[in-house]
Amino acid sequence: MIGFSAGSFQSTDAIYIKPDSTGANRGYGAFDFFGVINGIAFYLDRHLDRFFNTMNILRLSIALTKNEVKAIIEEVIQRNQHKDFHIKLFAYPTDNYLQKTIPADLFVIPLIVPVDPAFKYAEGVKLIMKEYQRFLPEAKSTNYLPLVYWQNGINDSGAVDVLYYSDGFIRESSRGNVFVVKANQVFTPGEQMLKGITRSVVMDILWDNSIAVKEKNISMEELFEADEVFLSSTTKKILPITKIDTQIIGNGKVGPNSKSVYDLFNQLQLNWGK
């Protein structure tokens, strides 16, 4: 596939990060990730707003405006033959030194992501929990060390992801946001976590369909007493959670609110760009 790096469009096979850069040596970089549906990036403006916000938090600076990055992404989409795929954005420091504002290069990497099997959405899936608070949680960085470290435990337990909690409250999964349903009201954490773009779309869908949704601190007790739990993320979309560690959620089946949000979100993507 054709991506973008070092100021030019090139095969993704030829794109690399300098091994002596701060990005490689310190794992320091800004990151974003979104889908392309029917040849059009899904909520690109929201992703770019977050990408530039992350760069600002991390003191990274690329020599491109937001509109210029948008034009590059649209060119990458045009240069690839696929109508449905995903794109990763990176801003990596160009040299192995730090200063007040760190110069960075833009990388645009298209890729094909496997689709989760349908039974996960019909039957629900499991999460494991770990006590962990991300550093600078409002920044979407390249630091996924906890996920990589705990991935074997996730796989061995038959789970799909890890749900982080800190100070007695749930925060987020390693790659998505969590929603809790109780008495047909929907709640989601609102602080000390990354506010995902899919999360924002889900909240729009809920409000548009007169389903009450509220940001609040959600305790472990409230999580385990929930009627339904679901995740939102770019790749998992709306994924029902029916078990967390050894605790069954609700009646152990996919609930009506989770299914409704899943259906509405799928319809939105099906009609995207049409």
GIVEN-V704064 format. One record per residue. RES is the residue in one small letter. PSI is psi in whole degrees, 0 to 359 (none if undefined). NEAR is the number of other ideal C-beta (glycine too) atoms within 10 Angstrom. Layout:
res->[RES	RES]
psi->[PSI	PSI]
near->[NEAR	NEAR]
//
This chain:
res->[m	i	g	f	s	a	g	s	f	q	s	t	d	a	i	y	i	k	p	d	s	t	g	a	n	r	g	y	g	a	f	d	f	f	g	v	i	n	g	i	a	f	y	l	d	r	h	l	d	r	f	f	n	t	m	n	i	l	r	l	s	i	a	l	t	k	n	e	v	k	a	i	i	e	e	v	i	q	r	n	q	h	k	d	f	h	i	k	l	f	a	y	p	t	d	n	y	l	q	k	t	i	p	a	d	l	f	v	i	p	l	i	v	p	v	d	p	a	f	k	y	a	e	g	v	k	l	i	m	k	e	y	q	r	f	l	p	e	a	k	s	t	n	y	l	p	l	v	y	w	q	n	g	i	n	d	s	g	a	v	d	v	l	y	y	s	d	g	f	i	r	e	s	s	r	g	n	v	f	v	v	k	a	n	q	v	f	t	p	g	e	q	m	l	k	g	i	t	r	s	v	v	m	d	i	l	w	d	n	s	i	a	v	k	e	k	n	i	s	m	e	e	l	f	e	a	d	e	v	f	l	s	s	t	t	k	k	i	l	p	i	t	k	i	d	t	q	i	i	g	n	g	k	v	g	p	n	s	k	s	v	y	d	l	f	n	q	l	q	l	n	w	g	k]
psi->[162	124	200	133	148	36	9	158	134	166	140	336	338	357	132	164	135	127	341	11	163	326	317	318	328	1	37	116	161	149	145	164	129	164	155	121	127	35	9	131	137	112	51	318	321	319	320	322	316	321	315	328	319	315	321	317	319	2	31	147	121	154	45	144	168	319	325	320	319	317	321	316	315	326	320	317	316	326	346	146	343	146	336	113	191	161	134	134	136	145	109	138	142	338	166	58	160	142	183	314	127	117	140	156	148	135	131	112	108	149	159	125	128	146	135	143	149	330	333	323	331	326	342	166	177	147	155	162	144	142	116	138	118	142	135	61	339	355	132	96	178	5	97	28	314	319	312	317	320	1	320	320	323	311	315	331	358	20	172	344	175	135	124	144	155	147	31	3	145	150	296	167	176	335	20	183	157	141	140	134	128	123	43	13	142	135	150	144	149	2	161	38	166	125	102	157	318	322	316	323	318	317	323	314	316	312	319	336	22	36	121	132	138	136	132	160	128	118	166	320	316	324	311	343	4	151	324	153	139	156	154	137	168	314	323	348	248	105	114	139	121	354	136	118	242	1	124	135	127	230	10	6	162	126	165	324	318	316	320	314	319	313	316	321	317	321	321	315	324	323	2	127	3	none]
near->[16	16	23	24	20	13	11	8	13	13	10	18	8	10	15	10	15	16	9	10	19	20	26	16	12	13	12	20	25	27	18	23	21	22	22	22	19	13	15	15	21	21	19	20	11	16	22	19	14	22	23	18	15	23	21	13	14	20	14	25	15	19	11	16	10	12	9	12	20	16	12	18	22	14	14	21	20	10	13	18	8	13	12	14	17	19	24	17	23	21	28	23	27	18	14	14	10	12	9	6	11	21	14	26	22	22	22	21	17	20	13	11	13	6	9	14	9	8	9	14	20	12	13	23	21	19	25	19	17	17	10	16	13	18	7	12	17	14	19	23	20	18	17	13	9	14	17	10	11	17	14	9	12	18	10	9	15	10	20	20	24	22	23	24	20	15	10	11	19	23	23	26	24	20	18	24	23	27	26	23	22	17	7	12	13	20	20	24	22	12	12	16	22	20	18	23	25	23	21	15	20	25	20	13	18	20	11	10	10	6	17	11	17	11	12	13	15	23	14	14	9	15	22	14	13	22	17	25	27	32	27	25	20	19	15	19	22	24	24	24	27	21	18	21	12	8	13	13	25	19	10	10	16	22	21	12	20	26	17	15	26	20	11	17	17	13	11	16	15	10	10	17	12	7]
//
